[in-house]
Amino acid sequence: MQLDVAINSAIDEAEVINLYRANGWSSADKPKELMAALRNSHTLVTARVSGKLVGIGNAISDGHLVVYYPHMLVLPECQGQGLGRKMMEAMQERYQGFHQQMLTADGDAIQFYESIGFERAGKTAPMWIYAGTEH
């Protein structure tokens, strides 16, 4: 298996829609908006195995203090192999030292994000890595 994790690499609409549909994400039903959102992200991370897109994630950020990770997907048949972890490591390396890193997780994703350092924000499912003390 030849894995390539890349930041801000080119993406093709058909491969992106396939990945989102395979994960049951409704944003696949809005391909124009989805592609614009991904391409206009502060950072886009992709994972490819032998050239095939098997994972994607993005970040929205002010570039200095706060980053939000809205999307992180891995093809269902490739989950549990460390691909999501490698993509998040690439993102967290880029945003290391930021005051706040946040995301919203549900279902099985909660345990995954906790395993890489995120924690629950109060009693809600949104999770973050937060360096402040005022909350």
C-alpha positions as CSV (number, residue, x, y, z in Angstrom):
1,M,0.0,0.0,0.0
2,Q,1.5,3.3,-1.1
3,L,0.0,6.0,1.1
4,D,0.4,9.7,0.2
5,V,-0.9,12.3,2.7
6,A,-0.8,15.8,1.1
7,I,-1.7,19.4,2.1
8,N,-3.6,21.5,-0.5
9,S,-3.3,19.1,-3.4
10,A,-5.6,19.1,-6.3
11,I,-9.0,17.3,-6.0
12,D,-11.4,16.1,-8.7
13,E,-15.2,16.5,-8.2
14,A,-16.0,12.9,-9.1
15,E,-13.6,11.4,-6.6
16,V,-14.7,13.8,-3.8
17,I,-18.4,13.1,-4.4
18,N,-17.7,9.3,-4.4
19,L,-15.9,9.6,-1.0
20,Y,-18.7,11.7,0.5
21,R,-21.4,9.4,-0.8
22,A,-19.6,6.3,0.5
23,N,-19.7,7.9,4.0
24,G,-23.4,8.9,3.6
25,W,-22.7,12.7,3.9
26,S,-25.5,14.8,2.5
27,S,-23.1,17.5,1.3
28,A,-22.5,15.1,-1.7
29,D,-25.9,16.3,-2.9
30,K,-24.5,19.8,-3.3
31,P,-21.4,19.1,-5.4
32,K,-20.9,22.7,-6.6
33,E,-21.1,24.1,-3.0
34,L,-19.0,21.3,-1.6
35,M,-16.2,21.7,-4.1
36,A,-16.2,25.5,-3.6
37,A,-16.1,25.0,0.2
38,L,-13.2,22.5,0.0
39,R,-11.2,24.5,-2.5
40,N,-11.6,27.7,-0.4
41,S,-10.6,26.1,2.9
42,H,-7.6,27.5,4.8
43,T,-6.1,24.0,4.5
44,L,-7.1,20.9,2.6
45,V,-5.6,17.5,3.4
46,T,-5.9,14.4,1.2
47,A,-5.0,10.8,1.6
48,R,-4.4,8.7,-1.5
49,V,-3.5,5.0,-1.8
50,S,-1.9,4.2,-5.2
51,G,-3.4,7.5,-6.5
52,K,-6.9,6.8,-5.4
53,L,-8.5,9.4,-3.0
54,V,-9.4,7.5,0.2
55,G,-9.5,10.4,2.6
56,I,-10.1,14.1,2.8
57,G,-10.3,16.8,5.5
58,N,-10.3,20.5,5.7
59,A,-9.7,23.4,8.1
60,I,-11.2,26.9,8.4
61,S,-9.0,29.3,10.2
62,D,-8.2,32.9,11.0
63,G,-4.6,31.9,10.4
64,H,-3.4,32.9,13.8
65,L,-5.5,31.8,16.8
66,V,-8.4,29.6,15.9
67,V,-8.9,26.7,13.6
68,Y,-12.0,24.6,13.0
69,Y,-12.0,21.2,11.3
70,P,-15.4,20.8,9.6
71,H,-14.7,17.7,7.5
72,M,-12.6,14.6,7.9
73,L,-13.6,11.5,5.9
74,V,-12.0,8.2,5.1
75,L,-13.5,5.6,2.8
76,P,-15.4,3.1,5.0
77,E,-13.3,0.1,3.7
78,C,-10.1,2.0,4.6
79,Q,-11.2,3.1,8.1
80,G,-9.2,1.7,11.1
81,Q,-5.9,1.7,9.2
82,G,-4.5,5.0,10.6
83,L,-5.4,7.2,7.6
84,G,-7.5,9.6,9.5
85,R,-4.9,9.8,12.2
86,K,-2.2,10.6,9.6
87,M,-4.4,13.3,8.1
88,M,-5.1,14.9,11.5
89,E,-1.4,14.8,12.3
90,A,-0.7,16.8,9.2
91,M,-3.3,19.3,10.1
92,Q,-2.3,19.6,13.7
93,E,1.3,20.1,12.6
94,R,0.2,23.0,10.5
95,Y,-1.9,24.5,13.4
96,Q,0.5,23.6,16.2
97,G,0.5,26.3,18.9
98,F,-2.9,27.8,17.9
99,H,-4.9,29.0,20.9
100,Q,-7.9,26.9,19.9
101,Q,-8.5,23.9,17.7
102,M,-12.1,22.8,17.4
103,L,-14.4,20.4,15.7
104,T,-17.7,18.7,16.1
105,A,-17.8,14.9,16.3
106,D,-20.5,12.4,16.7
107,G,-20.9,8.6,16.9
108,D,-17.7,6.6,16.6
109,A,-15.8,9.7,15.6
110,I,-15.9,10.9,19.2
111,Q,-13.6,8.2,20.5
112,F,-11.2,8.7,17.6
113,Y,-10.8,12.4,18.3
114,E,-10.4,11.8,22.0
115,S,-7.6,9.4,21.2
116,I,-5.7,12.2,19.4
117,G,-6.1,14.8,22.2
118,F,-9.4,16.5,21.7
119,E,-11.8,16.7,24.6
120,R,-15.4,17.4,25.1
121,A,-16.4,21.1,25.3
122,G,-18.6,21.0,28.4
123,K,-21.5,18.6,28.0
124,T,-21.8,19.0,24.2
125,A,-20.4,16.8,21.5
126,P,-18.2,19.6,20.0
127,M,-14.6,19.0,20.9
128,W,-11.5,21.1,21.0
129,I,-7.9,21.5,22.0
130,Y,-7.8,24.7,24.0
131,A,-4.8,26.5,25.6
132,G,-6.9,29.1,27.4
133,T,-8.2,29.1,31.0
134,E,-11.2,31.5,30.8
135,H,-13.8,28.9,30.1
